Amino acid sequence: MQGIVKVENDVFETYIVIDGNEKLHSFANQPAIVWSDGNKEYYKEGKLHSFVVDGKLHPAIVWSNGNKDYYKDGNLHSFVVDGKLQPAIVNSADSKNYFKEGKRHSFIIDGKLQPAVVHPDGSKYYYKEGNIHSFNIDGIIHPAIVWSNGRKSYYKEGKRHSFVVDGKLQPAIVNAADSKNYYKEGKLHSFNIDGIIHPSVVWADGSKEYHNEGEPTSLNDLTQQDDQSLMKHYEKILNIGQLPPGKQQLLEMFYKCLINSG
């Protein structure tokens, strides 16, 4: 195995030659790059990589300020060592970041969901392969963000989203002041659950706002839109004309009542 050492501008580098190409590589557990400021980087055949030496996992990057980054074949990655999940990024400020092959990710260890990001103030963020996400574990929707002040936010693959659990609509954002916000795939939205239109925003003082996929609207407008959609639905059924005579008559009467009420 041919190795090459280069020193230029106080930067020390070691390379391996593979198929005639020079690639950064760490020999004998030594860094492949040592920068003039003291930062150290470890490589495996051209890719940042964390090595296990004598059963101990070593970071791929050791920053001069004490921060450490762990990589697997060129991608930030969290390893499980002795049954314990190790963060891919460890900051001197004590925040921790967990990655799966280059993407922030929340792992489930021993049946327990682990946050992808933990800040020093205790705030926690949950991710699914790079997207902030609320996980459904045993029928329970877990918040994607739990703030240190008690605020919670729910997301679906990177977008704020309100989930329906056991027939009950859950807010996408629950503030410590007890205001609530409802979203549909990243946009404020008023949901219709069992014929009841729910506000998109409920403030702590009880005031309410309504939105239709991000656009401000009113409860009256949403009710009219629902009535129009309902009439179109019944018109389609009436035009098919395949209901039994008794049900057909009842449906026609109900349809006329809808028209008259509008």
LINZIVEN-V785223 format. One record per backbone hydrogen bond with DSSP energy under -0.5 kcal/mol. NH is the residue of the N-H (numbers start at 1). CO is the residue of the C=O. E is the energy in kcal/mol with one decimal. If there is no record, write none. Layout:
[[NH & CO & E] [NH & CO & E]]
This chain:
[[4 & 15 & -2.4] [6 & 13 & -3.0] [8 & 11 & -2.1] [11 & 8 & -1.5] [12 & 10 & -0.5] [12 & 34 & -2.2] [13 & 6 & -2.9] [14 & 32 & -2.0] [15 & 4 & -3.0] [16 & 23 & -3.1] [17 & 2 & -1.4] [18 & 16 & -0.6] [18 & 21 & -2.9] [21 & 18 & -2.0] [23 & 16 & -2.9] [25 & 14 & -2.0] [26 & 43 & -2.3] [30 & 27 & -1.9] [32 & 41 & -2.1] [33 & 41 & -1.9] [34 & 12 & -2.4] [35 & 39 & -2.7] [38 & 35 & -1.9] [40 & 62 & -2.4] [41 & 33 & -2.3] [42 & 60 & -3.1] [44 & 47 & -3.1] [46 & 24 & -3.3] [47 & 44 & -1.1] [49 & 42 & -2.1] [50 & 71 & -2.4] [51 & 49 & -0.6] [53 & 51 & -0.6] [53 & 56 & -2.8] [56 & 53 & -1.8] [58 & 51 & -2.8] [60 & 69 & -2.1] [61 & 69 & -2.0] [62 & 40 & -2.6] [63 & 61 & -0.6] [63 & 67 & -2.6] [66 & 63 & -1.8] [68 & 90 & -2.3] [69 & 61 & -2.2] [70 & 88 & -3.0] [72 & 75 & -3.1] [74 & 48 & -3.1] [75 & 72 & -1.4] [77 & 70 & -2.2] [78 & 99 & -2.5] [79 & 77 & -0.5] [81 & 79 & -0.6] [81 & 84 & -2.8] [84 & 81 & -1.8] [86 & 79 & -3.2] [88 & 97 & -2.2] [89 & 97 & -1.9] [90 & 68 & -2.9] [91 & 89 & -0.5] [91 & 95 & -2.0] [94 & 91 & -1.9] [96 & 118 & -2.6] [97 & 89 & -1.9] [98 & 116 & -3.4] [100 & 103 & -3.4] [102 & 76 & -3.5] [103 & 100 & -1.1] [105 & 98 & -1.9] [106 & 127 & -2.6] [107 & 105 & -0.6] [109 & 107 & -0.7] [109 & 112 & -2.4] [110 & 108 & -0.5] [112 & 109 & -1.8] [114 & 107 & -3.0] [116 & 125 & -2.6] [117 & 125 & -1.8] [118 & 96 & -2.5] [119 & 123 & -2.5] [122 & 119 & -2.2] [124 & 146 & -2.5] [125 & 117 & -2.3] [126 & 144 & -2.9] [128 & 131 & -3.4] [130 & 104 & -3.3] [131 & 128 & -1.6] [133 & 126 & -2.2] [134 & 155 & -2.3] [135 & 133 & -0.6] [137 & 135 & -0.8] [137 & 140 & -2.5] [138 & 136 & -0.6] [140 & 137 & -1.6] [141 & 139 & -0.5] [142 & 135 & -3.0] [142 & 140 & -0.6] [144 & 153 & -1.9] [145 & 153 & -2.0] [146 & 124 & -2.5] [147 & 145 & -0.5] [147 & 151 & -2.9] [150 & 147 & -1.7] [152 & 174 & -2.4] [153 & 145 & -2.0] [154 & 172 & -3.4] [156 & 159 & -3.4] [158 & 132 & -3.1] [159 & 156 & -1.1] [161 & 154 & -1.9] [162 & 183 & -2.7] [165 & 163 & -0.6] [165 & 168 & -2.9] [168 & 165 & -2.0] [170 & 163 & -3.1] [172 & 181 & -2.4] [173 & 181 & -1.9] [174 & 152 & -3.0] [175 & 173 & -0.5] [175 & 179 & -2.4] [178 & 175 & -2.1] [180 & 202 & -2.8] [181 & 173 & -2.0] [182 & 200 & -3.3] [184 & 187 & -3.1] [186 & 160 & -3.6] [187 & 184 & -1.2] [189 & 182 & -2.1] [190 & 211 & -2.5] [191 & 189 & -0.6] [193 & 191 & -0.7] [193 & 196 & -2.7] [194 & 192 & -0.6] [196 & 193 & -1.6] [197 & 195 & -0.5] [198 & 191 & -3.3] [198 & 196 & -0.6] [200 & 209 & -2.1] [201 & 209 & -1.7] [202 & 180 & -2.8] [203 & 207 & -2.7] [206 & 203 & -2.3] [209 & 201 & -2.2] [210 & 217 & -0.7] [212 & 215 & -2.7] [213 & 211 & -0.5] [214 & 188 & -3.2] [215 & 212 & -1.4] [217 & 210 & -2.6] [222 & 218 & -2.3] [223 & 219 & -2.4] [224 & 220 & -2.3] [225 & 221 & -2.4] [226 & 222 & -2.2] [227 & 223 & -2.4] [228 & 224 & -2.5] [229 & 225 & -2.3] [230 & 226 & -2.5] [231 & 227 & -2.5] [232 & 228 & -2.2] [233 & 229 & -1.9] [234 & 230 & -2.5] [235 & 231 & -2.9] [236 & 232 & -1.9] [237 & 233 & -1.7] [238 & 234 & -3.0] [239 & 235 & -2.4] [240 & 236 & -1.4] [241 & 237 & -1.7] [242 & 237 & -0.5] [248 & 244 & -2.6] [249 & 245 & -2.1] [250 & 246 & -1.8] [251 & 247 & -2.4] [252 & 248 & -2.1] [253 & 249 & -2.2] [254 & 250 & -2.4] [255 & 251 & -2.4] [256 & 252 & -2.1] [257 & 253 & -2.0] [258 & 254 & -2.0] [259 & 255 & -2.0] [260 & 256 & -2.7] [261 & 257 & -2.4] [262 & 258 & -1.4]]
